[in-house]
Amino acid sequence: MHHHGARGRSTVGIVCAVVCLATTGPLAEDWPQWRGVDRDAVWRDTGIVDRFADDGLVVKWRTPVRGGFAGPAVADGRVFVLDYQETPGSRTMDGHERLLALDEESGAVLWTAEWPAAYRNIQYKFAIGPRATPAVDGDRVYILGASGMLSCFDTATGDLVWRVDTAEQYGVTVPVFGVSQSPLVEGDHLIALLGGEPDAMVVAFDKATGTEAWRAIETNSEAGYSSPIVIDAGGVRQLIVWYPAGVTSLDPATGDLWWQHDFPVPSGYTIGTPVRQGPYLLVTHGENGGLMLALNPDRPAARLLWEGANPNRTDRPPQRTLLSTPVVAGDAIYGLSSYGEFRGVDARSGSRLWSTERLVPEERWANSYLVRNGDRWFVVVETGELVIARFTPSGYEEVDRTLLLTPTTRTQGGASGRWDDRGVLWAHPAFANRHVVARNDAEVVRVSLAAEDYD
């Protein structure tokens, strides 16, 4: 993908990148939104460790926070984290969501903003906190709370710029696992996958004022949990939205339809983010396996390469991932099945190349976050470990692993099938400025991955 100047990127980051390149020093950039600068889980920093030190990672700071699944965003020297505090004694699952701005270097709290949030519609074991990663754009930060509160704050002061209660104003039904789709800044718009009634599955707001700019797609299914992406393909910008009725491509400037492909997911559990690499566009799901489309290079269109149906949910098709977004590199897919099997799959056919159980313990609903750095991947496993690995069509090579952050969330049963006997780290960390910023339900930590900190 090519980049358009400063879109979605901080000017500080650009200046730093230019200066760093000019002095041939290490490259460092922010992580201003879900899955990084381009939402593709690519981390471009250089000067990163080859292996982990025997005595573990260098922790720069730890700052206490409350519960939340929302990963941090890092931009312009600030770390933004969302959390939630249930009102003591509340029988209706009411509380307050909160946005914290921390100093990137010290972890000091710069400001906080709080607002009421009702979690009574969210499955109670998951009523821990917000899900969606903040999106930072210049002097604004945008957040979408687990009960649908969409807010824009000033990054320096924490002042509220605008707010839309999507449940009230768009008839959004809060899904059973909470509103989880990270909002997206594109051009003059903030775009959110909402599932608003009757014709506002996707809504674009004027990012400065919060006024609706356009709405698109009839809401004839749930909204699901997947975050949208914007890609350059077929000579245009395409907003790719995956929701339980299918995959749709829209013009992000107008909301007009480019193309659409039906791919029904009866449960509504569209969770992973669409993955684009070269001509490939992939979504993956437990019930229906994977859907692989080939993007047309000449015009905004896509054709089906393959899809893996899994009607009885028992045959574990090779592309079956549920919580964890896979990656595509070259002509191969690498991803974690929802049973904890890590696989290489041929992107052209969907057939399995290899599988391994070395990455994570084999557990139902296994999760991990895969982030590419050069020719290797940094994988944050739900056990709280950070793994350096290489994936190739011929197999899995593990370079090293170490503890990043102890999991605190207990939402899932272990191999015994009981709930609450396995802790999981289910918030996607940010890889920014040669550090990783991670959070659980107790603290945010900033940990160095810069080679110079381990010499």
DRENFIZA-680697 format. One record per residue (C-alpha): residue in one letter; residue number from 0; x, y, z. Coordinates in nm, 3 decimals. Each point is the difference from the previous one (the first is absolute). Layout:
// residues N
<pt A NUM <X Y Z>> ...
// end
This chain:
// residues 455
<pt M 0 <0.000 0.000 0.000>> <pt H 1 <0.113 0.351 -0.063>> <pt H 2 <-0.058 0.278 0.245>> <pt H 3 <-0.157 0.338 -0.054>> <pt G 4 <0.216 0.240 0.192>> <pt A 5 <-0.114 0.068 0.351>> <pt R 6 <-0.337 -0.174 -0.018>> <pt G 7 <-0.057 -0.173 0.332>> <pt R 8 <0.357 0.073 0.104>> <pt S 9 <0.136 0.264 0.229>> <pt T 10 <0.211 0.278 -0.143>> <pt V 11 <0.241 -0.062 0.284>> <pt G 12 <0.033 -0.358 -0.126>> <pt I 13 <0.071 0.121 -0.352>> <pt V 14 <0.260 0.250 0.112>> <pt C 15 <0.162 -0.265 0.216>> <pt A 16 <-0.003 -0.252 -0.284>> <pt V 17 <0.156 0.247 -0.241>> <pt V 18 <0.266 0.108 0.250>> <pt C 19 <0.071 -0.360 0.100>> <pt L 20 <0.036 -0.102 -0.364>> <pt A 21 <0.219 0.299 -0.075>> <pt T 22 <0.236 -0.101 0.280>> <pt T 23 <-0.036 -0.372 -0.089>> <pt G 24 <-0.106 -0.059 0.358>> <pt P 25 <-0.272 -0.245 0.097>> <pt L 26 <-0.349 0.059 -0.134>> <pt A 27 <-0.273 0.050 0.259>> <pt E 28 <-0.370 0.079 -0.043>> <pt D 29 <-0.319 0.026 0.202>> <pt W 30 <-0.286 -0.250 0.027>> <pt P 31 <-0.293 0.243 -0.023>> <pt Q 32 <-0.286 -0.247 -0.046>> <pt W 33 <-0.111 -0.365 -0.012>> <pt R 34 <0.276 -0.219 -0.152>> <pt G 35 <0.232 0.294 -0.069>> <pt V 36 <0.042 0.284 -0.249>> <pt D 37 <-0.165 -0.183 -0.292>> <pt R 38 <-0.210 -0.251 0.199>> <pt D 39 <0.211 -0.281 -0.145>> <pt A 40 <0.194 -0.110 0.311>> <pt V 41 <0.329 0.106 -0.159>> <pt W 42 <0.256 0.150 0.236>> <pt R 43 <0.269 0.183 -0.198>> <pt D 44 <0.239 0.097 0.282>> <pt T 45 <0.364 -0.100 -0.037>> <pt G 46 <0.268 -0.045 0.265>> <pt I 47 <-0.210 -0.270 0.168>> <pt V 48 <0.135 -0.290 0.208>> <pt D 49 <0.088 -0.326 -0.178>> <pt R 50 <-0.068 -0.209 0.311>> <pt F 51 <-0.118 0.063 0.355>> <pt A 52 <0.240 0.051 0.289>> <pt D 53 <0.027 -0.293 0.241>> <pt D 54 <-0.121 0.217 0.288>> <pt G 55 <-0.308 0.114 -0.192>> <pt L 56 <-0.122 0.328 -0.142>> <pt V 57 <0.084 0.353 0.114>> <pt V 58 <-0.321 0.156 0.133>> <pt K 59 <0.010 0.380 -0.031>> <pt W 60 <-0.315 0.063 0.205>> <pt R 61 <-0.319 -0.151 0.139>> <pt T 62 <-0.318 0.204 0.055>> <pt P 63 <-0.313 -0.135 0.174>> <pt V 64 <-0.322 -0.027 -0.202>> <pt R 65 <-0.341 -0.164 0.034>> <pt G 66 <-0.158 -0.269 -0.216>> <pt G 67 <-0.006 0.002 -0.378>> <pt F 68 <0.066 -0.201 -0.316>> <pt A 69 <0.085 0.313 -0.202>> <pt G 70 <0.362 0.016 -0.111>> <pt P 71 <0.198 0.321 0.048>> <pt A 72 <0.071 0.254 -0.274>> <pt V 73 <0.328 0.194 -0.007>> <pt A 74 <0.036 0.336 -0.176>> <pt D 75 <0.196 0.324 0.043>> <pt G 76 <0.154 -0.099 0.331>> <pt R 77 <-0.326 -0.115 0.158>> <pt V 78 <-0.148 -0.341 0.077>> <pt F 79 <-0.381 -0.025 -0.006>> <pt V 80 <-0.173 -0.276 0.197>> <pt L 81 <-0.368 -0.076 0.061>> <pt D 82 <-0.134 -0.165 0.314>> <pt Y 83 <-0.319 -0.053 0.202>> <pt Q 84 <-0.110 0.010 0.362>> <pt E 85 <-0.328 -0.160 0.100>> <pt T 86 <-0.194 0.206 0.252>> <pt P 87 <0.030 -0.184 0.334>> <pt G 88 <-0.321 -0.183 0.084>> <pt S 89 <-0.144 0.055 -0.349>> <pt R 90 <-0.250 -0.273 -0.079>> <pt T 91 <-0.053 0.125 -0.353>> <pt M 92 <0.365 -0.013 -0.114>> <pt D 93 <0.038 0.376 -0.007>> <pt G 94 <0.327 0.181 0.035>> <pt H 95 <0.237 0.244 -0.165>> <pt E 96 <0.230 -0.038 -0.296>> <pt R 97 <0.317 0.206 0.013>> <pt L 98 <0.267 0.117 -0.243>> <pt L 99 <0.348 0.056 0.143>> <pt A 100 <0.277 0.193 -0.172>> <pt L 101 <0.344 -0.101 0.129>> <pt D 102 <0.341 0.150 -0.068>> <pt E 103 <0.179 -0.244 -0.233>> <pt E 104 <0.339 0.045 0.167>> <pt S 105 <-0.104 -0.007 0.366>> <pt G 106 <-0.343 -0.164 0.017>> <pt A 107 <-0.132 0.297 0.199>> <pt V 108 <-0.372 0.066 -0.034>> <pt L 109 <-0.042 0.324 -0.199>> <pt W 110 <-0.381 0.006 0.012>> <pt T 111 <-0.304 -0.221 0.027>> <pt A 112 <-0.355 0.029 -0.134>> <pt E 113 <-0.295 -0.201 0.132>> <pt W 114 <-0.358 -0.063 -0.112>> <pt P 115 <-0.285 -0.226 0.111>> <pt A 116 <-0.026 -0.339 -0.173>> <pt A 117 <-0.262 -0.272 0.042>> <pt Y 118 <0.134 -0.353 -0.050>> <pt R 119 <-0.328 -0.176 0.078>> <pt N 120 <-0.037 -0.132 -0.358>> <pt I 121 <0.350 -0.151 -0.004>> <pt Q 122 <0.055 -0.364 0.097>> <pt Y 123 <0.096 0.043 0.364>> <pt K 124 <0.325 -0.196 -0.004>> <pt F 125 <0.121 0.242 -0.267>> <pt A 126 <-0.130 0.320 0.162>> <pt I 127 <0.357 0.093 0.091>> <pt G 128 <0.057 0.312 -0.205>> <pt P 129 <0.020 0.167 -0.342>> <pt R 130 <0.115 -0.200 -0.303>> <pt A 131 <0.086 0.241 -0.280>> <pt T 132 <0.346 0.156 -0.032>> <pt P 133 <0.002 0.383 -0.009>> <pt A 134 <0.083 0.169 -0.333>> <pt V 135 <0.228 0.305 0.019>> <pt D 136 <0.001 0.258 -0.277>> <pt G 137 <0.203 0.315 0.059>> <pt D 138 <-0.144 0.182 0.302>> <pt R 139 <-0.307 -0.227 0.025>> <pt V 140 <-0.051 -0.347 0.146>> <pt Y 141 <-0.313 -0.201 -0.081>> <pt I 142 <-0.141 -0.281 0.211>> <pt L 143 <-0.296 -0.238 -0.027>> <pt G 144 <-0.119 -0.141 0.332>> <pt A 145 <-0.135 -0.350 0.057>> <pt S 146 <-0.359 0.126 0.024>> <pt G 147 <0.031 0.217 -0.312>> <pt M 148 <0.109 0.341 0.127>> <pt L 149 <0.208 0.165 -0.273>> <pt S 150 <0.211 0.291 0.125>> <pt C 151 <0.265 0.240 -0.128>> <pt F 152 <0.245 0.158 0.246>> <pt D 153 <0.276 0.257 -0.027>> <pt T 154 <0.326 -0.193 0.039>> <pt A 155 <0.177 0.274 0.198>> <pt T 156 <-0.274 0.093 0.248>> <pt G 157 <-0.249 -0.287 0.008>> <pt D 158 <-0.282 0.243 -0.079>> <pt L 159 <-0.300 -0.159 -0.172>> <pt V 160 <-0.027 0.128 -0.359>> <pt W 161 <-0.312 -0.193 -0.104>> <pt R 162 <-0.196 -0.309 0.093>> <pt V 163 <-0.262 -0.227 -0.161>> <pt D 164 <-0.195 -0.253 0.204>> <pt T 165 <-0.037 -0.254 -0.282>> <pt A 166 <-0.239 -0.225 0.193>> <pt E 167 <-0.239 0.290 0.047>> <pt Q 168 <0.051 0.190 -0.325>> <pt Y 169 <0.042 -0.292 -0.242>> <pt G 170 <-0.197 -0.276 0.171>> <pt V 171 <0.317 -0.204 0.038>> <pt T 172 <-0.058 -0.328 0.182>> <pt V 173 <0.293 -0.065 0.232>> <pt P 174 <0.121 -0.350 -0.095>> <pt V 175 <0.033 -0.275 0.258>> <pt F 176 <0.379 0.049 0.028>> <pt G 177 <-0.010 0.379 -0.015>> <pt V 178 <0.075 0.253 -0.274>> <pt S 179 <0.354 -0.096 -0.109>> <pt Q 180 <0.067 0.160 -0.340>> <pt S 181 <0.280 0.257 0.011>> <pt P 182 <-0.097 0.328 -0.174>> <pt L 183 <0.202 0.108 -0.304>> <pt V 184 <0.120 0.344 -0.111>> <pt E 185 <0.005 0.047 -0.377>> <pt G 186 <0.034 0.341 -0.162>> <pt D 187 <-0.251 0.236 0.162>> <pt H 188 <-0.205 -0.285 0.144>> <pt L 189 <-0.015 -0.220 0.304>> <pt I 190 <-0.150 -0.329 -0.119>> <pt A 191 <-0.167 -0.251 0.231>> <pt L 192 <-0.164 -0.338 -0.059>> <pt L 193 <-0.309 0.041 0.218>> <pt G 194 <-0.292 -0.212 -0.116>> <pt G 195 <-0.235 0.298 0.030>> <pt E 196 <-0.367 -0.043 -0.094>> <pt P 197 <-0.122 -0.015 -0.268>> <pt D 198 <0.267 0.091 -0.255>> <pt A 199 <0.308 0.100 0.201>> <pt M 200 <0.215 -0.311 0.028>> <pt V 201 <0.291 0.239 -0.070>> <pt V 202 <-0.002 0.370 0.081>> <pt A 203 <0.254 0.269 -0.087>> <pt F 204 <0.010 0.307 0.224>> <pt D 205 <0.166 0.332 -0.066>> <pt K 206 <0.307 -0.057 0.216>> <pt A 207 <0.006 0.365 0.114>> <pt T 208 <-0.364 0.034 0.104>> <pt G 209 <-0.156 -0.345 0.030>> <pt T 210 <-0.266 0.087 -0.258>> <pt E 211 <-0.106 -0.295 -0.216>> <pt A 212 <0.169 0.015 -0.342>> <pt W 213 <-0.149 -0.319 -0.148>> <pt R 214 <-0.151 -0.333 0.096>> <pt A 215 <0.005 -0.328 -0.188>> <pt I 216 <-0.126 -0.360 -0.006>> <pt E 217 <-0.340 -0.117 0.119>> <pt T 218 <0.023 -0.158 0.342>> <pt N 219 <-0.143 -0.344 -0.076>> <pt S 220 <0.250 -0.177 0.227>> <pt E 221 <0.187 0.069 0.321>> <pt A 222 <0.297 0.236 -0.019>> <pt G 223 <0.242 -0.263 0.128>> <pt Y 224 <0.335 0.088 0.158>> <pt S 225 <0.240 0.061 -0.290>> <pt S 226 <0.182 0.330 -0.054>> <pt P 227 <-0.011 0.149 -0.353>> <pt I 228 <0.310 0.078 -0.205>> <pt V 229 <0.077 0.231 -0.293>> <pt I 230 <0.218 -0.122 -0.284>> <pt D 231 <0.132 0.126 -0.335>> <pt A 232 <-0.112 -0.247 -0.267>> <pt G 233 <-0.140 0.015 -0.351>> <pt G 234 <0.117 0.360 -0.031>> <pt V 235 <-0.219 0.131 0.284>> <pt R 236 <-0.030 0.018 0.377>> <pt Q 237 <-0.221 -0.284 0.126>> <pt L 238 <-0.160 -0.025 0.341>> <pt I 239 <-0.024 -0.372 0.078>> <pt V 240 <-0.273 -0.095 0.245>> <pt W 241 <-0.052 -0.358 0.123>> <pt Y 242 <-0.326 -0.064 0.183>> <pt P 243 <-0.218 -0.312 0.044>> <pt A 244 <-0.168 0.034 -0.341>> <pt G 245 <0.321 0.024 -0.201>> <pt V 246 <0.291 0.215 -0.115>> <pt T 247 <-0.078 0.339 -0.154>> <pt S 248 <0.226 0.259 -0.163>> <pt L 249 <-0.108 0.364 0.013>> <pt D 250 <0.141 0.330 -0.121>> <pt P 251 <0.116 0.147 0.334>> <pt A 252 <-0.064 0.356 -0.124>> <pt T 253 <-0.367 -0.055 -0.088>> <pt G 254 <-0.116 -0.338 0.134>> <pt D 255 <-0.083 -0.110 -0.356>> <pt L 256 <0.028 -0.373 -0.069>> <pt W 257 <0.300 -0.129 -0.192>> <pt W 258 <-0.078 -0.373 0.036>> <pt Q 259 <-0.146 -0.254 0.238>> <pt H 260 <0.043 -0.374 0.070>> <pt D 261 <-0.251 -0.196 0.208>> <pt F 262 <0.152 -0.214 0.275>> <pt P 263 <-0.262 -0.070 0.268>> <pt V 264 <0.120 -0.061 0.355>> <pt P 265 <-0.310 -0.120 0.189>> <pt S 266 <0.139 0.055 0.350>> <pt G 267 <0.098 0.359 -0.071>> <pt Y 268 <0.356 -0.068 0.120>> <pt T 269 <0.194 0.189 -0.264>> <pt I 270 <0.302 0.080 0.214>> <pt G 271 <0.333 0.012 -0.183>> <pt T 272 <0.101 0.298 -0.213>> <pt P 273 <-0.001 -0.037 -0.381>> <pt V 274 <0.355 -0.065 -0.122>> <pt R 275 <0.128 0.145 -0.325>> <pt Q 276 <0.335 -0.096 -0.155>> <pt G 277 <0.064 0.069 -0.368>> <pt P 278 <-0.294 -0.146 -0.196>> <pt Y 279 <-0.132 -0.197 0.298>> <pt L 280 <-0.284 0.105 0.230>> <pt L 281 <-0.076 -0.249 0.278>> <pt V 282 <-0.253 -0.035 0.279>> <pt T 283 <-0.010 -0.306 0.224>> <pt H 284 <-0.265 -0.148 0.222>> <pt G 285 <-0.068 -0.309 0.211>> <pt E 286 <-0.330 -0.109 -0.153>> <pt N 287 <0.062 0.083 -0.363>> <pt G 288 <0.374 -0.042 -0.015>> <pt G 289 <0.175 0.262 -0.211>> <pt L 290 <-0.103 0.214 -0.291>> <pt M 291 <0.278 0.098 -0.240>> <pt L 292 <-0.066 0.263 -0.263>> <pt A 293 <0.232 0.121 -0.277>> <pt L 294 <-0.004 0.377 -0.049>> <pt N 295 <-0.016 0.124 -0.357>> <pt P 296 <0.307 0.219 -0.073>> <pt D 297 <-0.176 0.213 -0.263>> <pt R 298 <-0.333 0.092 0.160>> <pt P 299 <-0.173 -0.032 0.337>> <pt A 300 <-0.119 -0.360 -0.017>> <pt A 301 <0.076 -0.336 0.160>> <pt R 302 <-0.050 -0.363 -0.098>> <pt L 303 <-0.020 -0.313 0.212>> <pt L 304 <0.317 -0.209 0.021>> <pt W 305 <-0.134 -0.248 0.255>> <pt E 306 <-0.208 -0.036 0.310>> <pt G 307 <0.015 -0.271 0.266>> <pt A 308 <-0.338 -0.107 0.126>> <pt N 309 <-0.020 -0.176 0.334>> <pt P 310 <-0.367 -0.090 0.045>> <pt N 311 <0.039 -0.238 0.295>> <pt R 312 <0.275 0.207 0.166>> <pt T 313 <0.208 -0.311 0.072>> <pt D 314 <0.236 -0.043 -0.294>> <pt R 315 <0.219 0.296 0.096>> <pt P 316 <0.074 0.128 -0.350>> <pt P 317 <0.358 0.122 -0.041>> <pt Q 318 <-0.100 0.365 -0.023>> <pt R 319 <-0.227 -0.010 0.304>> <pt T 320 <0.088 0.282 0.234>> <pt L 321 <-0.249 0.177 0.219>> <pt L 322 <0.145 0.250 0.248>> <pt S 323 <0.345 0.045 -0.149>> <pt T 324 <0.051 0.193 -0.326>> <pt P 325 <0.234 -0.197 -0.230>> <pt V 326 <0.273 0.145 -0.222>> <pt V 327 <0.071 -0.044 -0.370>> <pt A 328 <0.360 0.007 -0.124>> <pt G 329 <0.090 -0.083 -0.359>> <pt D 330 <-0.238 -0.278 -0.100>> <pt A 331 <-0.048 -0.139 0.350>> <pt I 332 <-0.236 0.061 0.290>> <pt Y 333 <0.121 -0.045 0.358>> <pt G 334 <-0.255 -0.013 0.278>> <pt L 335 <-0.124 -0.155 0.320>> <pt S 336 <-0.301 -0.228 0.001>> <pt S 337 <-0.253 0.050 0.274>> <pt Y 338 <0.127 -0.327 0.150>> <pt G 339 <0.357 0.128 0.037>> <pt E 340 <0.155 -0.161 -0.307>> <pt F 341 <0.227 0.241 -0.190>> <pt R 342 <-0.002 -0.059 -0.374>> <pt G 343 <0.153 0.086 -0.331>> <pt V 344 <-0.255 -0.005 -0.284>> <pt D 345 <0.034 0.048 -0.376>> <pt A 346 <-0.162 0.336 -0.075>> <pt R 347 <-0.089 -0.105 -0.356>> <pt S 348 <-0.194 -0.315 0.091>> <pt G 349 <-0.067 0.003 0.374>> <pt S 350 <0.178 -0.333 0.041>> <pt R 351 <0.213 -0.065 0.307>> <pt L 352 <0.380 0.022 -0.028>> <pt W 353 <0.088 -0.082 0.362>> <pt S 354 <-0.118 0.032 0.356>> <pt T 355 <0.165 0.020 0.341>> <pt E 356 <-0.110 0.001 0.363>> <pt R 357 <0.316 0.174 0.119>> <pt L 358 <-0.129 0.357 -0.006>> <pt V 359 <-0.283 -0.016 0.256>> <pt P 360 <-0.149 -0.259 0.235>> <pt E 361 <-0.274 -0.190 -0.182>> <pt E 362 <-0.311 0.163 0.144>> <pt R 363 <-0.345 0.081 -0.135>> <pt W 364 <-0.036 0.368 -0.102>> <pt A 365 <0.378 0.038 -0.017>> <pt N 366 <0.118 0.348 -0.090>> <pt S 367 <0.321 0.174 -0.103>> <pt Y 368 <0.110 0.320 -0.172>> <pt L 369 <0.243 -0.023 -0.291>> <pt V 370 <0.206 0.306 -0.090>> <pt R 371 <0.253 0.001 -0.283>> <pt N 372 <0.342 0.159 0.042>> <pt G 373 <0.222 -0.048 -0.305>> <pt D 374 <0.035 -0.371 -0.070>> <pt R 375 <-0.130 -0.115 0.336>> <pt W 376 <-0.307 0.023 0.217>> <pt F 377 <-0.050 0.115 0.355>> <pt V 378 <-0.290 -0.199 0.140>> <pt V 379 <-0.178 0.093 0.321>> <pt V 380 <-0.157 -0.321 0.126>> <pt E 381 <-0.304 0.007 0.229>> <pt T 382 <0.218 -0.160 0.272>> <pt G 383 <0.175 0.338 0.026>> <pt E 384 <0.315 -0.117 -0.176>> <pt L 385 <0.172 0.186 -0.282>> <pt V 386 <0.141 -0.227 -0.271>> <pt I 387 <0.242 0.076 -0.284>> <pt A 388 <-0.059 -0.241 -0.287>> <pt R 389 <0.042 -0.046 -0.372>> <pt F 390 <-0.274 -0.146 -0.216>> <pt T 391 <0.075 -0.137 -0.346>> <pt P 392 <-0.193 -0.229 -0.234>> <pt S 393 <0.223 -0.281 0.124>> <pt G 394 <-0.062 0.042 0.371>> <pt Y 395 <0.007 0.179 0.334>> <pt E 396 <0.328 0.110 0.157>> <pt E 397 <-0.007 0.135 0.354>> <pt V 398 <0.291 0.232 0.078>> <pt D 399 <-0.077 0.086 0.363>> <pt R 400 <-0.276 0.068 0.253>> <pt T 401 <-0.029 0.186 0.329>> <pt L 402 <-0.270 0.127 0.236>> <pt L 403 <-0.142 0.338 -0.102>> <pt L 404 <-0.291 0.046 0.242>> <pt T 405 <-0.185 -0.236 0.233>> <pt P 406 <-0.362 -0.055 -0.109>> <pt T 407 <-0.267 0.116 0.243>> <pt T 408 <-0.319 -0.058 -0.200>> <pt R 409 <-0.180 -0.323 0.081>> <pt T 410 <-0.276 -0.042 -0.254>> <pt Q 411 <0.070 -0.340 -0.148>> <pt G 412 <0.013 -0.361 0.111>> <pt G 413 <0.318 -0.199 -0.043>> <pt A 414 <0.043 -0.350 -0.141>> <pt S 415 <-0.222 -0.127 0.282>> <pt G 416 <-0.286 0.197 -0.154>> <pt R 417 <-0.066 0.192 0.322>> <pt W 418 <-0.029 0.374 -0.021>> <pt D 419 <0.230 0.227 0.194>> <pt D 420 <0.296 -0.233 0.029>> <pt R 421 <0.217 0.163 -0.265>> <pt G 422 <0.124 0.356 -0.005>> <pt V 423 <0.021 0.166 -0.340>> <pt L 424 <0.165 0.313 -0.138>> <pt W 425 <-0.256 0.114 -0.254>> <pt A 426 <0.098 0.363 -0.061>> <pt H 427 <0.210 0.062 -0.312>> <pt P 428 <0.326 0.175 0.100>> <pt A 429 <0.144 0.298 -0.187>> <pt F 430 <0.346 -0.026 -0.156>> <pt A 431 <0.129 0.355 -0.013>> <pt N 432 <0.335 0.177 0.005>> <pt R 433 <0.194 -0.323 0.062>> <pt H 434 <-0.212 -0.088 0.303>> <pt V 435 <-0.307 -0.211 0.058>> <pt V 436 <-0.284 0.149 0.207>> <pt A 437 <-0.229 -0.266 0.147>> <pt R 438 <-0.290 -0.002 0.242>> <pt N 439 <-0.199 -0.241 0.213>> <pt D 440 <-0.277 0.081 0.250>> <pt A 441 <0.242 0.133 0.260>> <pt E 442 <0.277 0.195 -0.175>> <pt V 443 <0.149 0.139 -0.319>> <pt V 444 <0.369 -0.072 -0.057>> <pt R 445 <0.254 0.140 -0.243>> <pt V 446 <0.274 -0.249 -0.078>> <pt S 447 <0.311 0.062 -0.208>> <pt L 448 <0.075 -0.208 -0.308>> <pt A 449 <0.283 0.233 -0.106>> <pt A 450 <0.328 -0.187 -0.048>> <pt E 451 <0.191 0.288 0.164>> <pt D 452 <-0.183 -0.058 0.331>> <pt Y 453 <0.144 -0.352 0.023>> <pt D 454 <0.364 0.057 -0.099>> 
// end
